[in-house]
Every structure is written in structure tokens, then in C-alpha cells.
Amino acid sequence: TFLRAAPTQFPGVPRVLNSLATEKLRAFAMPFVSGKNPSLDMPRCVEELLASWVTTNEAVSLGEIKSWQTLCAAIRGDSSFTQLAGDLESRRVAKVLSHGDFAPWNLRVDAAGKCVAIDWERGEFPGVPGWDWFHYTIQPAILVRRMSGTKLRARAEALLCSPAFQSYAQQTGIAGVERVLMLCYLRHVV
């Protein structure tokens, strides 16, 4: 459903060719996506793909974004996170396409270096800026590399300080609140 409704201006999003729904079966077809999974360290083509999913001419408040609303509903009663989320709820950010499970195993990079994301069951538009970046960095560090808390923190800090992410933060309107958004992302995942 998401792929059918996704805005068409974004690169790296496969299109639905056809679908079938019967009493016993629901299926869809999309073009074959060739290529290999990118490395666990974010390559330039992945950074470029995420940057291309920003609409700089449209803004939305975080409180209007479905995944932010889901976070806020889940943290009611947790005063520390309720305060963090409440402080950001009215913040205006650029509308971004969000994959929701943006990890190396859900991406393919072809021989020309073009990235395509697959497995869009958690896709959202608009999504919370930065959360796909955080997911790509943190999820494999925990699940694949089994990093300690200290190493994971250093990896997260390296992402936040990277020139590519800083440019993205400026472009999307999250500059200055990146760390808080990362904490909110982590709470959302939990």
C-alpha cells in the first residue's frame, strides 16, 4: 500500500507493477532489484539517497508525523521522554520520505552505484528526519557487530558529527536537536 502511494519524485523507491488480492492471498510485483548490500559503514551513495528524500520546499511539525505520534502515545507516563518529545512537538522540519527499517540488508547497490531500498512495510511520508540515518548506523552495530555501549555511543557520535549528516540536519531543520532526536528514535525502537 505504501509503495503505491509513495510520492514518485524520490529516487531509490521501487514501483509496484501489479498486485493480486484473493480470499487466501495478497501479493504484489515490483521490478527485480539487482546489486549487493552496501557495507555496514554508510557509503556515500547511501548518504546521497537519504539526502534525496528531503523536500526542502515543504515543512511539517514533528507532532503531525505519524511515527512521532506513535512515540508520544507510547511514552505517556514516562516524564523524561514526555518532556523531550513535548519540547519538539511543534518544531517545523522538512518533509522527508522515511523507510522505517533503513538498514544495509534492505538496500541494494547496483554496478553503477545506484541505491534502491526494498522492504517498505514501515514506509512513511512524511517521516521523522534523521531516524533512517540513526537506524542505518545503530541497528547493524547492535545486531551484526554486537558493539558494546561505549563503542555504540562513539559510533553514534561520529554520525552526528559527520559533515554529511550535519548538512542533512541543516537541510531538514533538525540542526541543534540531533541528539534529542536520536534519543527519541531509540525510545521509539524500544
PyRosetta script that sets phi, psi and omega in degrees:
from pyrosetta import init, pose_from_sequence

init()
pose = pose_from_sequence("TFLRAAPTQFPGVPRVLNSLATEKLRAFAMPFVSGKNPSLDMPRCVEELLASWVTTNEAVSLGEIKSWQTLCAAIRGDSSFTQLAGDLESRRVAKVLSHGDFAPWNLRVDAAGKCVAIDWERGEFPGVPGWDWFHYTIQPAILVRRMSGTKLRARAEALLCSPAFQSYAQQTGIAGVERVLMLCYLRHVV")
pose.set_psi(1, -43.3)
pose.set_omega(1, -179.7)
pose.set_phi(2, -62.8)
pose.set_psi(2, -46.3)
pose.set_omega(2, -177.8)
pose.set_phi(3, -61.3)
pose.set_psi(3, -35.2)
pose.set_omega(3, 177.2)
pose.set_phi(4, -66.3)
pose.set_psi(4, -35.1)
pose.set_omega(4, -175.1)
pose.set_phi(5, -93.9)
pose.set_psi(5, -11.4)
pose.set_omega(5, -175.8)
pose.set_phi(6, -60.9)
pose.set_psi(6, 138.9)
pose.set_omega(6, 176.2)
pose.set_phi(7, -57.0)
pose.set_psi(7, 139.8)
pose.set_omega(7, -173.0)
pose.set_phi(8, -82.8)
pose.set_psi(8, -8.2)
pose.set_omega(8, -176.4)
pose.set_phi(9, -77.7)
pose.set_psi(9, -9.4)
pose.set_omega(9, -175.3)
pose.set_phi(10, -89.1)
pose.set_psi(10, 129.0)
pose.set_omega(10, 175.9)
pose.set_phi(11, -75.5)
pose.set_psi(11, 162.7)
pose.set_omega(11, 174.5)
pose.set_phi(12, 77.3)
pose.set_psi(12, 14.0)
pose.set_omega(12, 179.8)
pose.set_phi(13, -117.0)
pose.set_psi(13, 115.9)
pose.set_omega(13, 179.9)
pose.set_phi(14, -68.7)
pose.set_psi(14, 153.7)
pose.set_omega(14, 179.5)
pose.set_phi(15, -102.1)
pose.set_psi(15, 148.1)
pose.set_omega(15, 175.7)
pose.set_phi(16, -79.0)
pose.set_psi(16, 126.5)
pose.set_omega(16, 178.7)
pose.set_phi(17, -86.4)
pose.set_psi(17, -39.6)
pose.set_omega(17, -179.3)
pose.set_phi(18, -165.3)
pose.set_psi(18, 165.2)
pose.set_omega(18, 177.7)
pose.set_phi(19, -143.9)
pose.set_psi(19, 163.2)
pose.set_omega(19, -178.6)
pose.set_phi(20, -141.0)
pose.set_psi(20, 134.0)
pose.set_omega(20, 175.7)
pose.set_phi(21, -136.6)
pose.set_psi(21, 120.3)
pose.set_omega(21, 175.1)
pose.set_phi(22, -124.9)
pose.set_psi(22, -176.9)
pose.set_omega(22, 177.7)
pose.set_phi(23, -63.1)
pose.set_psi(23, -31.6)
pose.set_omega(23, -174.8)
pose.set_phi(24, -107.6)
pose.set_psi(24, -11.0)
pose.set_omega(24, -169.8)
pose.set_phi(25, -146.1)
pose.set_psi(25, 138.8)
pose.set_omega(25, 169.7)
pose.set_phi(26, -130.6)
pose.set_psi(26, 129.6)
pose.set_omega(26, -177.5)
pose.set_phi(27, -149.9)
pose.set_psi(27, 160.9)
pose.set_omega(27, 173.4)
pose.set_phi(28, -142.6)
pose.set_psi(28, 158.6)
pose.set_omega(28, 178.2)
pose.set_phi(29, -119.8)
pose.set_psi(29, 140.8)
pose.set_omega(29, 175.5)
pose.set_phi(30, -137.7)
pose.set_psi(30, 163.2)
pose.set_omega(30, 178.7)
pose.set_phi(31, -59.7)
pose.set_psi(31, 148.2)
pose.set_omega(31, 175.9)
pose.set_phi(32, -63.6)
pose.set_psi(32, 136.6)
pose.set_omega(32, 179.9)
pose.set_phi(33, -109.3)
pose.set_psi(33, 108.2)
pose.set_omega(33, -179.1)
pose.set_phi(34, -88.4)
pose.set_psi(34, 171.2)
pose.set_omega(34, 176.2)
pose.set_phi(35, 115.6)
pose.set_psi(35, -175.8)
pose.set_omega(35, -178.3)
pose.set_phi(36, -115.7)
pose.set_psi(36, 161.3)
pose.set_omega(36, 173.8)
pose.set_phi(37, -70.0)
pose.set_psi(37, 142.1)
pose.set_omega(37, 176.4)
pose.set_phi(38, -70.8)
pose.set_psi(38, 168.7)
pose.set_omega(38, 179.6)
pose.set_phi(39, -67.6)
pose.set_psi(39, 163.6)
pose.set_omega(39, 177.8)
pose.set_phi(40, -67.2)
pose.set_psi(40, -28.7)
pose.set_omega(40, 172.8)
pose.set_phi(41, -82.4)
pose.set_psi(41, 129.4)
pose.set_omega(41, -171.3)
pose.set_phi(42, -62.0)
pose.set_psi(42, 111.8)
pose.set_omega(42, 176.6)
pose.set_phi(43, -76.6)
pose.set_psi(43, 163.6)
pose.set_omega(43, -177.2)
pose.set_phi(44, -56.0)
pose.set_psi(44, -40.3)
pose.set_omega(44, -177.3)
pose.set_phi(45, -63.8)
pose.set_psi(45, -30.5)
pose.set_omega(45, 178.4)
pose.set_phi(46, -73.4)
pose.set_psi(46, -42.1)
pose.set_omega(46, 175.3)
pose.set_phi(47, -59.0)
pose.set_psi(47, -43.0)
pose.set_omega(47, 180.0)
pose.set_phi(48, -65.2)
pose.set_psi(48, -38.4)
pose.set_omega(48, 178.4)
pose.set_phi(49, -62.6)
pose.set_psi(49, -47.8)
pose.set_omega(49, 179.5)
pose.set_phi(50, -61.5)
pose.set_psi(50, -40.4)
pose.set_omega(50, 178.7)
pose.set_phi(51, -65.4)
pose.set_psi(51, -29.9)
pose.set_omega(51, -179.2)
pose.set_phi(52, -76.8)
pose.set_psi(52, -10.1)
pose.set_omega(52, 179.8)
pose.set_phi(53, -92.8)
pose.set_psi(53, 18.2)
pose.set_omega(53, 179.5)
pose.set_phi(54, -105.1)
pose.set_psi(54, 132.4)
pose.set_omega(54, 173.0)
pose.set_phi(55, -105.5)
pose.set_psi(55, 101.1)
pose.set_omega(55, -174.5)
pose.set_phi(56, -73.9)
pose.set_psi(56, -14.7)
pose.set_omega(56, -178.5)
pose.set_phi(57, -94.7)
pose.set_psi(57, 1.1)
pose.set_omega(57, 178.5)
pose.set_phi(58, -130.8)
pose.set_psi(58, 133.5)
pose.set_omega(58, 178.3)
pose.set_phi(59, -123.3)
pose.set_psi(59, 159.7)
pose.set_omega(59, 179.8)
pose.set_phi(60, -149.3)
pose.set_psi(60, 152.5)
pose.set_omega(60, 174.1)
pose.set_phi(61, -81.5)
pose.set_psi(61, 149.1)
pose.set_omega(61, 178.8)
pose.set_phi(62, -55.8)
pose.set_psi(62, -36.7)
pose.set_omega(62, -179.0)
pose.set_phi(63, -62.8)
pose.set_psi(63, -17.1)
pose.set_omega(63, 178.7)
pose.set_phi(64, -87.9)
pose.set_psi(64, -9.5)
pose.set_omega(64, -174.6)
pose.set_phi(65, -88.0)
pose.set_psi(65, 130.6)
pose.set_omega(65, -174.0)
pose.set_phi(66, -55.1)
pose.set_psi(66, -47.2)
pose.set_omega(66, -177.4)
pose.set_phi(67, -67.2)
pose.set_psi(67, -28.9)
pose.set_omega(67, 175.1)
pose.set_phi(68, -69.4)
pose.set_psi(68, -41.0)
pose.set_omega(68, 177.2)
pose.set_phi(69, -62.8)
pose.set_psi(69, -39.3)
pose.set_omega(69, 177.4)
pose.set_phi(70, -62.6)
pose.set_psi(70, -43.2)
pose.set_omega(70, 176.9)
pose.set_phi(71, -59.5)
pose.set_psi(71, -49.6)
pose.set_omega(71, -177.3)
pose.set_phi(72, -61.4)
pose.set_psi(72, -38.3)
pose.set_omega(72, 178.2)
pose.set_phi(73, -66.5)
pose.set_psi(73, -35.8)
pose.set_omega(73, -177.9)
pose.set_phi(74, -75.0)
pose.set_psi(74, -24.6)
pose.set_omega(74, -174.5)
pose.set_phi(75, -100.3)
pose.set_psi(75, 4.9)
pose.set_omega(75, 177.0)
pose.set_phi(76, -55.5)
pose.set_psi(76, 132.0)
pose.set_omega(76, -177.8)
pose.set_phi(77, 95.8)
pose.set_psi(77, -14.8)
pose.set_omega(77, 176.3)
pose.set_phi(78, -99.9)
pose.set_psi(78, 92.3)
pose.set_omega(78, -168.8)
pose.set_phi(79, -58.7)
pose.set_psi(79, -35.4)
pose.set_omega(79, -178.9)
pose.set_phi(80, -66.5)
pose.set_psi(80, -45.0)
pose.set_omega(80, 179.8)
pose.set_phi(81, -76.2)
pose.set_psi(81, -33.0)
pose.set_omega(81, 177.2)
pose.set_phi(82, -60.4)
pose.set_psi(82, -40.9)
pose.set_omega(82, 177.9)
pose.set_phi(83, -65.3)
pose.set_psi(83, -46.4)
pose.set_omega(83, 179.0)
pose.set_phi(84, -59.0)
pose.set_psi(84, -50.4)
pose.set_omega(84, -178.2)
pose.set_phi(85, -65.4)
pose.set_psi(85, -40.5)
pose.set_omega(85, 179.8)
pose.set_phi(86, -63.4)
pose.set_psi(86, -37.3)
pose.set_omega(86, 178.8)
pose.set_phi(87, -64.4)
pose.set_psi(87, -27.9)
pose.set_omega(87, -176.4)
pose.set_phi(88, -99.9)
pose.set_psi(88, -11.9)
pose.set_omega(88, -171.7)
pose.set_phi(89, -52.6)
pose.set_psi(89, -38.3)
pose.set_omega(89, -177.2)
pose.set_phi(90, -91.5)
pose.set_psi(90, -0.8)
pose.set_omega(90, -178.9)
pose.set_phi(91, -63.8)
pose.set_psi(91, 130.4)
pose.set_omega(91, 178.6)
pose.set_phi(92, -86.4)
pose.set_psi(92, 129.5)
pose.set_omega(92, -179.6)
pose.set_phi(93, -132.9)
pose.set_psi(93, 159.7)
pose.set_omega(93, 175.7)
pose.set_phi(94, -67.2)
pose.set_psi(94, 145.2)
pose.set_omega(94, 173.8)
pose.set_phi(95, -70.2)
pose.set_psi(95, 129.5)
pose.set_omega(95, 177.5)
pose.set_phi(96, -127.2)
pose.set_psi(96, 148.3)
pose.set_omega(96, 170.7)
pose.set_phi(97, -77.0)
pose.set_psi(97, 134.8)
pose.set_omega(97, -179.2)
pose.set_phi(98, -124.5)
pose.set_psi(98, 129.2)
pose.set_omega(98, 179.1)
pose.set_phi(99, -78.5)
pose.set_psi(99, -42.3)
pose.set_omega(99, 177.8)
pose.set_phi(100, 92.3)
pose.set_psi(100, -21.3)
pose.set_omega(100, 175.2)
pose.set_phi(101, -143.8)
pose.set_psi(101, 50.3)
pose.set_omega(101, -172.9)
pose.set_phi(102, -78.0)
pose.set_psi(102, 92.6)
pose.set_omega(102, -178.7)
pose.set_phi(103, -135.3)
pose.set_psi(103, 159.6)
pose.set_omega(103, -176.7)
pose.set_phi(104, -53.4)
pose.set_psi(104, -33.3)
pose.set_omega(104, -178.2)
pose.set_phi(105, -74.3)
pose.set_psi(105, -8.0)
pose.set_omega(105, 176.2)
pose.set_phi(106, -109.5)
pose.set_psi(106, 20.0)
pose.set_omega(106, 178.7)
pose.set_phi(107, -130.1)
pose.set_psi(107, 150.4)
pose.set_omega(107, 172.6)
pose.set_phi(108, -128.5)
pose.set_psi(108, 139.3)
pose.set_omega(108, 176.2)
pose.set_phi(109, -120.2)
pose.set_psi(109, 120.4)
pose.set_omega(109, -178.3)
pose.set_phi(110, -82.8)
pose.set_psi(110, 179.8)
pose.set_omega(110, -176.5)
pose.set_phi(111, -61.3)
pose.set_psi(111, -26.5)
pose.set_omega(111, 179.4)
pose.set_phi(112, -85.6)
pose.set_psi(112, -2.0)
pose.set_omega(112, 179.6)
pose.set_phi(113, 87.6)
pose.set_psi(113, 11.7)
pose.set_omega(113, 179.4)
pose.set_phi(114, -83.5)
pose.set_psi(114, 131.8)
pose.set_omega(114, 179.4)
pose.set_phi(115, -97.4)
pose.set_psi(115, 139.1)
pose.set_omega(115, 172.8)
pose.set_phi(116, -132.0)
pose.set_psi(116, 133.6)
pose.set_omega(116, 178.5)
pose.set_phi(117, -95.1)
pose.set_psi(117, 137.8)
pose.set_omega(117, 176.8)
pose.set_phi(118, -120.0)
pose.set_psi(118, 174.1)
pose.set_omega(118, 176.8)
pose.set_phi(119, 63.4)
pose.set_psi(119, 69.3)
pose.set_omega(119, -172.9)
pose.set_phi(120, -95.7)
pose.set_psi(120, 24.2)
pose.set_omega(120, -175.6)
pose.set_phi(121, -62.2)
pose.set_psi(121, -20.6)
pose.set_omega(121, 178.4)
pose.set_phi(122, -108.6)
pose.set_psi(122, 15.0)
pose.set_omega(122, -178.5)
pose.set_phi(123, -61.8)
pose.set_psi(123, 150.3)
pose.set_omega(123, -176.8)
pose.set_phi(124, -155.2)
pose.set_psi(124, 139.5)
pose.set_omega(124, 171.3)
pose.set_phi(125, -142.3)
pose.set_psi(125, 118.8)
pose.set_omega(125, -0.5)
pose.set_phi(126, -81.5)
pose.set_psi(126, 156.5)
pose.set_omega(126, 176.2)
pose.set_phi(127, -117.0)
pose.set_psi(127, 176.9)
pose.set_omega(127, -179.8)
pose.set_phi(128, -80.2)
pose.set_psi(128, 120.9)
pose.set_omega(128, 178.6)
pose.set_phi(129, -58.5)
pose.set_psi(129, 137.1)
pose.set_omega(129, 176.3)
pose.set_phi(130, 94.3)
pose.set_psi(130, -25.9)
pose.set_omega(130, -174.3)
pose.set_phi(131, -64.5)
pose.set_psi(131, -35.5)
pose.set_omega(131, 175.8)
pose.set_phi(132, -66.8)
pose.set_psi(132, -39.2)
pose.set_omega(132, 175.7)
pose.set_phi(133, -58.8)
pose.set_psi(133, -48.1)
pose.set_omega(133, -178.1)
pose.set_phi(134, -62.0)
pose.set_psi(134, -42.8)
pose.set_omega(134, -178.3)
pose.set_phi(135, -61.9)
pose.set_psi(135, -45.4)
pose.set_omega(135, -178.5)
pose.set_phi(136, -61.7)
pose.set_psi(136, -35.1)
pose.set_omega(136, -177.5)
pose.set_phi(137, -82.2)
pose.set_psi(137, -44.2)
pose.set_omega(137, -171.2)
pose.set_phi(138, -86.3)
pose.set_psi(138, -43.2)
pose.set_omega(138, -175.5)
pose.set_phi(139, -57.4)
pose.set_psi(139, -51.9)
pose.set_omega(139, 178.4)
pose.set_phi(140, -66.9)
pose.set_psi(140, -30.8)
pose.set_omega(140, 178.8)
pose.set_phi(141, -63.3)
pose.set_psi(141, -36.0)
pose.set_omega(141, 179.0)
pose.set_phi(142, -81.7)
pose.set_psi(142, -52.9)
pose.set_omega(142, -171.2)
pose.set_phi(143, -77.6)
pose.set_psi(143, -35.8)
pose.set_omega(143, -175.2)
pose.set_phi(144, -100.0)
pose.set_psi(144, -52.9)
pose.set_omega(144, -176.7)
pose.set_phi(145, -83.8)
pose.set_psi(145, -14.7)
pose.set_omega(145, 179.5)
pose.set_phi(146, 50.1)
pose.set_psi(146, 49.2)
pose.set_omega(146, -177.9)
pose.set_phi(147, -68.1)
pose.set_psi(147, 147.8)
pose.set_omega(147, 173.3)
pose.set_phi(148, -70.5)
pose.set_psi(148, 164.5)
pose.set_omega(148, 178.3)
pose.set_phi(149, -57.1)
pose.set_psi(149, -39.7)
pose.set_omega(149, -179.7)
pose.set_phi(150, -64.6)
pose.set_psi(150, -46.2)
pose.set_omega(150, 179.8)
pose.set_phi(151, -68.0)
pose.set_psi(151, -37.0)
pose.set_omega(151, 178.9)
pose.set_phi(152, -64.2)
pose.set_psi(152, -42.2)
pose.set_omega(152, 177.9)
pose.set_phi(153, -62.0)
pose.set_psi(153, -42.5)
pose.set_omega(153, 178.6)
pose.set_phi(154, -64.0)
pose.set_psi(154, -38.9)
pose.set_omega(154, 178.5)
pose.set_phi(155, -64.9)
pose.set_psi(155, -43.5)
pose.set_omega(155, 178.8)
pose.set_phi(156, -64.1)
pose.set_psi(156, -42.0)
pose.set_omega(156, 179.1)
pose.set_phi(157, -64.3)
pose.set_psi(157, -39.4)
pose.set_omega(157, 177.6)
pose.set_phi(158, -61.4)
pose.set_psi(158, -40.1)
pose.set_omega(158, 176.5)
pose.set_phi(159, -61.8)
pose.set_psi(159, -50.3)
pose.set_omega(159, -176.8)
pose.set_phi(160, -59.5)
pose.set_psi(160, -31.8)
pose.set_omega(160, -178.0)
pose.set_phi(161, -91.0)
pose.set_psi(161, -7.8)
pose.set_omega(161, -176.8)
pose.set_phi(162, -66.6)
pose.set_psi(162, 143.3)
pose.set_omega(162, 179.0)
pose.set_phi(163, -57.8)
pose.set_psi(163, -38.7)
pose.set_omega(163, -179.2)
pose.set_phi(164, -63.9)
pose.set_psi(164, -44.1)
pose.set_omega(164, -180.0)
pose.set_phi(165, -70.5)
pose.set_psi(165, -38.5)
pose.set_omega(165, 178.6)
pose.set_phi(166, -61.3)
pose.set_psi(166, -39.4)
pose.set_omega(166, 176.0)
pose.set_phi(167, -63.2)
pose.set_psi(167, -44.5)
pose.set_omega(167, 178.1)
pose.set_phi(168, -61.1)
pose.set_psi(168, -43.1)
pose.set_omega(168, -179.6)
pose.set_phi(169, -61.3)
pose.set_psi(169, -40.9)
pose.set_omega(169, 177.3)
pose.set_phi(170, -65.0)
pose.set_psi(170, -45.2)
pose.set_omega(170, -177.3)
pose.set_phi(171, -62.6)
pose.set_psi(171, -35.3)
pose.set_omega(171, -174.3)
pose.set_phi(172, -95.8)
pose.set_psi(172, -11.0)
pose.set_omega(172, 179.9)
pose.set_phi(173, 87.6)
pose.set_psi(173, 18.5)
pose.set_omega(173, 178.2)
pose.set_phi(174, -104.6)
pose.set_psi(174, 3.6)
pose.set_omega(174, 179.0)
pose.set_phi(175, -58.4)
pose.set_psi(175, 132.0)
pose.set_omega(175, -179.6)
pose.set_phi(176, 97.0)
pose.set_psi(176, -18.5)
pose.set_omega(176, 178.9)
pose.set_phi(177, -124.4)
pose.set_psi(177, 18.4)
pose.set_omega(177, -176.2)
pose.set_phi(178, -59.0)
pose.set_psi(178, -44.2)
pose.set_omega(178, -177.4)
pose.set_phi(179, -65.8)
pose.set_psi(179, -40.1)
pose.set_omega(179, 178.0)
pose.set_phi(180, -65.3)
pose.set_psi(180, -41.5)
pose.set_omega(180, 177.8)
pose.set_phi(181, -63.7)
pose.set_psi(181, -35.1)
pose.set_omega(181, 177.6)
pose.set_phi(182, -66.4)
pose.set_psi(182, -42.1)
pose.set_omega(182, 176.2)
pose.set_phi(183, -61.0)
pose.set_psi(183, -41.9)
pose.set_omega(183, 178.7)
pose.set_phi(184, -65.9)
pose.set_psi(184, -38.9)
pose.set_omega(184, 175.7)
pose.set_phi(185, -58.9)
pose.set_psi(185, -48.0)
pose.set_omega(185, -178.8)
pose.set_phi(186, -60.5)
pose.set_psi(186, -41.3)
pose.set_omega(186, 178.3)
pose.set_phi(187, -66.0)
pose.set_psi(187, -38.4)
pose.set_omega(187, 178.0)
pose.set_phi(188, -62.8)
pose.set_psi(188, -41.3)
pose.set_omega(188, 179.3)
pose.set_phi(189, -63.8)
pose.set_psi(189, -42.0)
pose.set_omega(189, 178.8)
pose.set_phi(190, -65.1)
pose.dump_pdb("model.pdb")
